Amino acid sequence: MDNNKIKNLLQEADSHTYSWTTDDLTSRLAKEVMKIGLVKILSFYQANGHDPNNVLIVFGPDGSITRNKSRFDAGVGYGCAVITKDFLFPSLLHPNGCGFGLYHVQNMPSVPQLMDRLQVLKRDGVPVGSQTGRWDVWKSNHFIDLLRLESLTPHYSDYQKYLPEGDYVLIHSSQQTEKQMLSYWKEKEFERTETPFGKIEGLPRKSGQEYLKYFNSVEEYSKNKRTSIAKILFGEDNITCISNPTHQGYYQENDFFIMRLGLYNSLDATGDNSLPLFPIGFNGYSFIYLYEGKPNIKEEFWTGTQLRQSEEKGHSPILKRINILPHGGGYKLFYPFIDVRTLLHKNEYYFELFDAPMQSRLLIQNVEALEYGYRGPSEILPIVEKHELGARVARFTPVQVIKY
């Protein structure tokens, strides 16, 4: 396929993309990266005689790149929801059941006690029912964050009974034991299509629904693993689970399959008190926030272009029920550039980061070439509140971050 046709496909991908994110270099690169994955999915639908209008991408406030090399190289961003009908694409998107577990700790153990217990977990693994989970708190951006409740939002002062004063812990981890199976489950069930950017594998609806049952069991395992870590480190009778939501997983919502990459379904209730509460974290030296989830995103916050596009493509009913509350701020690139474009050369694609006058440029092909940090609350939370994606309930002060 010649470059002009590929460029047309990339332009078509734009008309299947919606964004309510901070407009910085990172989010612009994320959208360019995601066009590659979206072209693969759209090509799959066209080749198999299915309606490509049943495919769309929605970026939330933390739209960003991913440090996961296989996702980045495949053309997948982060801080977004990938929505499809009739097919799932786990080998492209790599769901893993990653999430945050927030627990109140009645009596915080001493640091030496925690170190003793951490050593046992690292040596023996994490007991989850009859299984043993892999210790993964050292990996990537996983962590254990010891917190202190600083304040409740005045409107939520009656939440004191659910959120008592004192110590809390936030645990960020995933299941780690089923990574290959979650991506390549029952390979013979997949349908395969060659696209301008390589092969893509789609799992048809009937097999996909069976896959989702499997994913749900792995997701439950991942949640139980976080709780098991909390029980062993802080004492089973010493903790209360406030919230334990997944921010990276595959779901069927209404008649569509949705892969959430860093976004919550803001109506889930996952703690001991069954409240739709969601931690939003940024880095080890920033406050952690707890938000109550709200149905979103309301049509009043759509731009004129988004309204027209959604009507033309038939996406309006999906967007009205999507829910795009972020779990964090996402990565931030520290380069003096403001624009991004995709360049094609001999069936390979590159991303060029540049400034408007074109005085300097950065040409990359993979995530390993990038230097980045994290966005902070001042960049993400105003977008959450402006678009009424959730309501702030509490703020926690970081006391100590454990990476072990």
C-alpha positions as CSV (number, residue, x, y, z in Angstrom):
1,M,0.0,0.0,0.0
2,D,1.4,3.4,-1.0
3,N,2.0,6.2,1.5
4,N,-0.9,8.3,0.3
5,K,-3.4,5.5,1.1
6,I,-1.8,5.0,4.5
7,K,-2.0,8.7,5.2
8,N,-5.7,8.6,4.3
9,L,-6.1,5.7,6.8
10,L,-4.4,7.8,9.5
11,Q,-6.7,10.7,8.8
12,E,-9.7,8.3,9.0
13,A,-8.4,7.2,12.4
14,D,-8.8,10.9,13.5
15,S,-12.5,10.7,12.9
16,H,-12.8,7.7,15.3
17,T,-10.9,9.5,18.1
18,Y,-12.3,11.6,20.9
19,S,-10.3,13.4,23.5
20,W,-10.9,15.2,26.8
21,T,-7.3,15.4,27.8
22,T,-4.7,18.0,28.7
23,D,-3.3,19.4,25.4
24,D,0.5,18.9,25.9
25,L,3.3,17.3,23.9
26,T,2.7,13.9,25.6
27,S,-1.0,13.8,24.8
28,R,-0.3,14.8,21.2
29,L,2.2,12.0,20.8
30,A,-0.2,9.5,22.5
31,K,-2.9,10.3,19.9
32,E,-0.4,9.9,17.0
33,V,0.8,6.5,18.5
34,M,-2.8,5.4,19.0
35,K,-3.6,6.1,15.3
36,I,-1.4,3.2,14.4
37,G,-3.3,0.8,16.6
38,L,-6.6,2.3,15.4
39,V,-5.7,1.8,11.8
40,K,-5.0,-1.8,12.5
41,I,-8.4,-2.3,14.1
42,L,-10.2,-0.4,11.3
43,S,-8.4,-2.4,8.7
44,F,-9.5,-5.6,10.4
45,Y,-13.1,-4.5,10.3
46,Q,-13.0,-3.4,6.7
47,A,-11.3,-6.7,5.6
48,N,-13.8,-8.8,7.4
49,G,-16.9,-6.9,6.2
50,H,-17.8,-5.4,9.6
51,D,-18.8,-1.8,10.2
52,P,-15.7,0.3,11.1
53,N,-18.0,2.9,12.7
54,N,-18.3,0.4,15.6
55,V,-14.7,1.3,16.6
56,L,-13.6,4.4,18.5
57,I,-11.0,5.6,21.0
58,V,-11.7,8.0,23.9
59,F,-8.8,9.7,25.7
60,G,-9.4,10.8,29.3
61,P,-7.6,13.7,31.1
62,D,-4.4,11.7,31.5
63,G,-4.0,10.7,27.8
64,S,-0.4,9.7,27.5
65,I,2.2,7.4,26.2
66,T,3.0,4.0,27.8
67,R,6.3,2.7,29.1
68,N,5.2,-0.8,28.0
69,K,7.4,-1.3,24.9
70,S,5.2,-3.9,23.3
71,R,2.1,-1.6,23.5
72,F,4.0,1.4,22.2
73,D,5.6,-0.5,19.3
74,A,2.2,-1.9,18.4
75,G,0.7,1.6,18.2
76,V,-1.2,1.9,21.5
77,G,-1.4,4.9,23.9
78,Y,-2.5,5.1,27.5
79,G,-5.1,7.1,29.4
80,C,-7.7,6.0,26.9
81,A,-10.6,3.6,26.3
82,V,-10.6,1.4,23.2
83,I,-14.2,0.6,22.2
84,T,-15.2,-2.1,19.7
85,K,-18.2,-4.1,18.8
86,D,-18.2,-7.8,17.9
87,F,-14.5,-8.3,18.4
88,L,-11.9,-8.0,21.2
89,F,-8.2,-7.3,20.6
90,P,-6.3,-8.5,23.7
91,S,-3.1,-9.4,21.9
92,L,-2.8,-5.7,20.7
93,L,-3.9,-4.1,24.0
94,H,-2.5,-6.5,26.7
95,P,-4.9,-6.2,29.6
96,N,-3.4,-7.2,32.9
97,G,-5.8,-6.3,35.7
98,C,-3.6,-3.6,37.2
99,G,-5.2,-1.4,39.8
100,F,-5.0,0.6,43.1
101,G,-6.0,-0.8,46.5
102,L,-6.6,1.9,49.2
103,Y,-6.8,0.6,52.8
104,H,-7.2,2.3,56.2
105,V,-4.6,1.1,58.7
106,Q,-5.7,1.3,62.3
107,N,-2.3,0.9,63.8
108,M,0.7,1.5,61.5
109,P,3.5,-1.0,62.0
110,S,7.1,0.2,62.5
111,V,9.4,0.5,59.5
112,P,11.5,-2.5,60.8
113,Q,8.4,-4.6,61.1
114,L,7.4,-3.7,57.5
115,M,10.8,-4.5,56.2
116,D,10.7,-8.0,57.8
117,R,7.3,-8.7,56.2
118,L,8.4,-7.3,52.9
119,Q,11.3,-9.7,52.8
120,V,9.0,-12.6,53.4
121,L,6.7,-11.5,50.6
122,K,9.6,-11.0,48.2
123,R,11.1,-14.4,49.1
124,D,7.9,-16.5,49.2
125,G,5.5,-14.6,47.0
126,V,2.0,-13.4,47.8
127,P,-0.6,-16.0,49.0
128,V,-3.9,-15.6,47.2
129,G,-6.3,-18.3,48.2
130,S,-4.7,-21.6,47.2
131,Q,-2.3,-19.8,44.8
132,T,0.9,-17.9,45.2
133,G,1.2,-14.5,43.4
134,R,4.4,-13.0,42.1
135,W,5.9,-10.1,44.0
136,D,5.7,-7.2,41.6
137,V,5.9,-4.0,43.7
138,W,9.4,-3.4,42.4
139,K,8.2,-3.4,38.7
140,S,7.6,-0.4,36.5
141,N,5.6,2.2,38.4
142,H,4.1,-0.2,41.0
143,F,4.5,0.9,44.6
144,I,3.2,0.8,48.2
145,D,2.5,4.3,49.4
146,L,2.1,5.0,53.2
147,L,-0.4,7.9,53.6
148,R,-2.0,10.1,56.2
149,L,-5.5,11.5,55.7
150,E,-5.1,15.2,55.5
151,S,-8.6,16.4,54.9
152,L,-12.1,15.6,53.7
153,T,-13.8,18.0,51.3
154,P,-16.4,19.9,53.3
155,H,-19.2,18.6,51.1
156,Y,-18.2,15.1,52.1
157,S,-17.6,15.7,55.9
158,D,-20.2,13.0,56.6
159,Y,-17.8,10.4,55.0
160,Q,-15.9,10.5,58.3
161,K,-17.4,7.2,59.3
162,Y,-16.0,5.6,56.1
163,L,-12.7,7.6,56.1
164,P,-11.5,7.9,59.7
165,E,-8.5,10.1,60.6
166,G,-5.1,8.5,60.6
167,D,-3.0,6.2,58.4
168,Y,-3.8,4.7,55.0
169,V,-1.9,2.7,52.4
170,L,-2.2,2.7,48.6
171,I,-1.0,-0.4,46.8
172,H,-0.4,-0.4,43.1
173,S,0.1,-3.9,41.5
174,S,-1.2,-6.3,39.0
175,Q,-1.6,-10.1,38.8
176,Q,1.7,-11.0,37.0
177,T,0.8,-14.7,36.7
178,E,-1.4,-14.7,33.6
179,K,0.2,-12.1,31.4
180,Q,0.7,-14.4,28.4
181,M,-2.7,-16.0,28.7
182,L,-4.4,-12.6,29.0
183,S,-2.9,-11.5,25.7
184,Y,-2.8,-14.8,23.7
185,W,-5.7,-16.8,25.2
186,K,-6.8,-19.7,23.0
187,E,-4.9,-18.5,19.9
188,K,-6.9,-20.8,17.6
189,E,-10.0,-18.7,18.4
190,F,-8.5,-15.5,16.9
191,E,-9.2,-14.2,13.4
192,R,-6.1,-12.7,11.8
193,T,-5.8,-9.9,9.2
194,E,-2.7,-8.3,7.6
195,T,-2.8,-4.5,7.8
196,P,-0.4,-1.7,6.5
197,F,1.2,-1.7,10.0
198,G,1.4,-5.5,10.5
199,K,-0.9,-8.3,11.5
200,I,-3.8,-7.9,13.9
201,E,-5.7,-10.6,15.7
202,G,-9.4,-10.2,16.7
203,L,-11.4,-12.4,19.0
204,P,-15.0,-12.9,17.8
205,R,-17.9,-12.0,20.2
206,K,-18.8,-15.6,21.2
207,S,-15.2,-16.5,22.1
208,G,-14.7,-12.9,23.4
209,Q,-17.5,-13.3,26.0
210,E,-15.8,-16.5,27.2
211,Y,-12.5,-14.6,27.3
212,L,-14.1,-11.9,29.5
213,K,-15.2,-14.5,32.0
214,Y,-11.6,-15.6,32.2
215,F,-10.4,-12.0,32.5
216,N,-12.9,-11.3,35.3
217,S,-11.4,-14.2,37.3
218,V,-7.9,-12.9,36.8
219,E,-9.0,-9.4,37.7
220,E,-10.6,-10.7,41.0
221,Y,-7.3,-12.5,41.7
222,S,-5.4,-9.2,41.1
223,K,-7.7,-7.4,43.6
224,N,-7.3,-10.2,46.1
225,K,-3.6,-10.1,45.7
226,R,-3.5,-6.4,46.7
227,T,-5.6,-7.1,49.7
228,S,-3.4,-10.1,50.6
229,I,-0.4,-7.8,50.5
230,A,-2.2,-5.3,52.8
231,K,-3.2,-8.0,55.3
232,I,0.3,-9.5,55.5
233,L,2.1,-6.1,55.8
234,F,-0.3,-4.4,58.1
235,G,-2.4,-7.1,59.8
236,E,-5.6,-8.7,58.7
237,D,-7.7,-7.2,61.5
238,N,-5.9,-3.9,61.2
239,I,-7.1,-2.8,57.7
240,T,-10.3,-1.8,56.0
241,C,-10.6,-1.7,52.2
242,I,-11.8,1.7,51.1
243,S,-11.4,1.1,47.4
244,N,-9.8,-1.5,45.1
245,P,-10.6,-0.6,41.5
246,T,-9.0,-1.8,38.3
247,H,-7.7,0.8,35.8
248,Q,-6.4,-1.6,33.2
249,G,-8.8,-4.2,32.0
250,Y,-11.3,-5.5,29.4
251,Y,-15.1,-5.3,29.9
252,Q,-18.4,-5.6,28.1
253,E,-20.4,-2.5,28.7
254,N,-23.8,-2.5,27.1
255,D,-23.3,-3.9,23.6
256,F,-19.6,-3.0,23.3
257,F,-16.3,-4.3,24.4
258,I,-14.2,-1.7,26.2
259,M,-10.5,-1.9,27.0
260,R,-9.7,0.6,29.7
261,L,-6.1,1.7,29.7
262,G,-5.6,3.8,32.8
263,L,-9.3,4.9,33.1
264,Y,-11.8,3.8,35.7
265,N,-15.5,3.0,35.2
266,S,-16.5,5.7,37.6
267,L,-19.6,3.8,38.8
268,D,-17.8,0.8,40.1
269,A,-18.0,0.2,43.9
270,T,-15.1,-1.9,45.1
271,G,-14.4,-1.3,48.8
272,D,-15.8,-2.8,52.0
273,N,-18.5,-0.1,52.1
274,S,-19.6,-0.4,48.4
275,L,-19.0,3.2,47.5
276,P,-17.8,4.4,44.1
277,L,-14.6,5.8,45.4
278,F,-11.4,6.1,43.3
279,P,-7.8,7.0,44.2
280,I,-6.0,9.3,41.8
281,G,-2.2,9.3,42.3
282,F,0.7,11.1,40.6
283,N,4.1,10.5,42.0
284,G,5.8,9.7,45.3
285,Y,6.0,13.3,46.5
286,S,2.5,14.5,45.5
287,F,-0.8,14.3,47.4
288,I,-3.0,11.3,46.7
289,Y,-6.7,12.2,46.0
290,L,-9.9,10.2,46.5
291,Y,-12.8,11.0,44.2
292,E,-16.4,9.9,44.1
293,G,-17.2,8.7,40.6
294,K,-19.9,10.4,38.6
295,P,-21.6,9.3,35.3
296,N,-19.8,11.1,32.5
297,I,-19.0,12.6,30.0
298,K,-22.0,14.9,29.7
299,E,-22.9,16.2,26.3
300,E,-22.5,19.8,27.4
301,F,-18.8,19.2,27.5
302,W,-18.5,18.0,23.9
303,T,-17.1,20.3,21.3
304,G,-18.9,21.2,18.2
305,T,-16.5,18.9,16.2
306,Q,-17.1,16.1,18.6
307,L,-20.9,16.5,18.3
308,R,-20.8,16.4,14.5
309,Q,-18.4,13.6,14.4
310,S,-20.3,11.4,16.9
311,E,-23.5,12.0,14.9
312,E,-21.9,11.1,11.6
313,K,-20.3,7.9,13.0
314,G,-23.2,6.9,15.3
315,H,-21.0,7.2,18.4
316,S,-23.2,9.4,20.5
317,P,-25.0,6.6,22.5
318,I,-21.6,5.1,23.4
319,L,-20.0,8.4,24.4
320,K,-22.9,9.3,26.7
321,R,-22.2,6.2,28.8
322,I,-18.4,6.0,28.6
323,N,-17.1,7.2,32.1
324,I,-13.4,8.4,31.8
325,L,-12.2,9.1,35.3
326,P,-8.4,8.8,35.3
327,H,-6.3,6.9,37.9
328,G,-3.3,9.3,37.7
329,G,-1.6,11.9,35.7
330,G,0.3,9.9,33.1
331,Y,3.8,10.5,31.9
332,K,5.1,13.9,30.8
333,L,7.7,14.5,28.2
334,F,10.3,17.2,28.9
335,Y,11.2,18.5,25.5
336,P,10.9,22.0,24.0
337,F,8.5,20.8,21.3
338,I,4.8,21.3,20.8
339,D,3.8,19.3,17.8
340,V,4.0,15.7,16.6
341,R,3.6,14.0,13.3
342,T,3.8,10.5,11.9
343,L,6.4,9.8,9.2
344,L,6.3,6.7,7.0
345,H,9.3,5.2,5.3
346,K,9.6,1.7,3.7
347,N,6.6,0.3,5.6
348,E,7.9,1.6,8.9
349,Y,6.6,4.5,10.9
350,Y,8.4,7.1,13.0
351,F,7.3,10.0,15.2
352,E,8.8,13.4,14.7
353,L,8.5,15.8,17.6
354,F,9.1,19.4,16.6
355,D,8.5,23.1,17.3
356,A,6.4,25.2,15.0
357,P,9.3,27.1,13.4
358,M,11.0,23.7,12.8
359,Q,14.3,24.9,14.2
360,S,14.9,21.6,16.1
361,R,13.3,18.1,15.9
362,L,13.4,14.8,17.6
363,L,12.8,11.6,15.5
364,I,11.9,8.5,17.4
365,Q,10.6,5.0,16.7
366,N,10.2,3.5,20.2
367,V,9.6,4.4,23.8
368,E,13.2,3.7,24.8
369,A,14.3,6.9,23.1
370,L,12.2,9.1,25.4
371,E,13.0,10.9,28.6
372,Y,10.0,11.7,30.8
373,G,8.6,12.2,34.3
374,Y,5.0,12.5,35.6
375,R,2.3,15.1,35.3
376,G,1.1,16.6,38.6
377,P,-2.4,17.2,40.1
378,S,-2.5,20.8,38.8
379,E,-2.5,19.5,35.3
380,I,-5.1,16.8,35.6
381,L,-7.5,17.5,38.4
382,P,-8.8,20.8,36.9
383,I,-9.9,18.8,33.9
384,V,-11.6,16.2,36.0
385,E,-13.6,18.8,37.9
386,K,-14.3,21.0,34.9
387,H,-15.9,18.1,33.0
388,E,-17.6,16.8,36.2
389,L,-16.0,13.3,35.9
390,G,-16.0,13.0,39.7
391,A,-16.1,14.9,42.9
392,R,-13.2,15.3,45.3
393,V,-13.8,13.5,48.6
394,A,-10.4,13.5,50.4
395,R,-6.7,14.3,50.1
396,F,-3.9,12.2,51.6
397,T,-0.3,13.3,52.4
398,P,2.4,10.9,51.3
399,V,4.5,9.7,54.2
400,Q,6.7,7.0,52.7
401,V,6.9,5.2,49.3
402,I,8.0,1.6,49.2
403,K,9.6,0.2,46.0
404,Y,10.8,-3.2,46.8
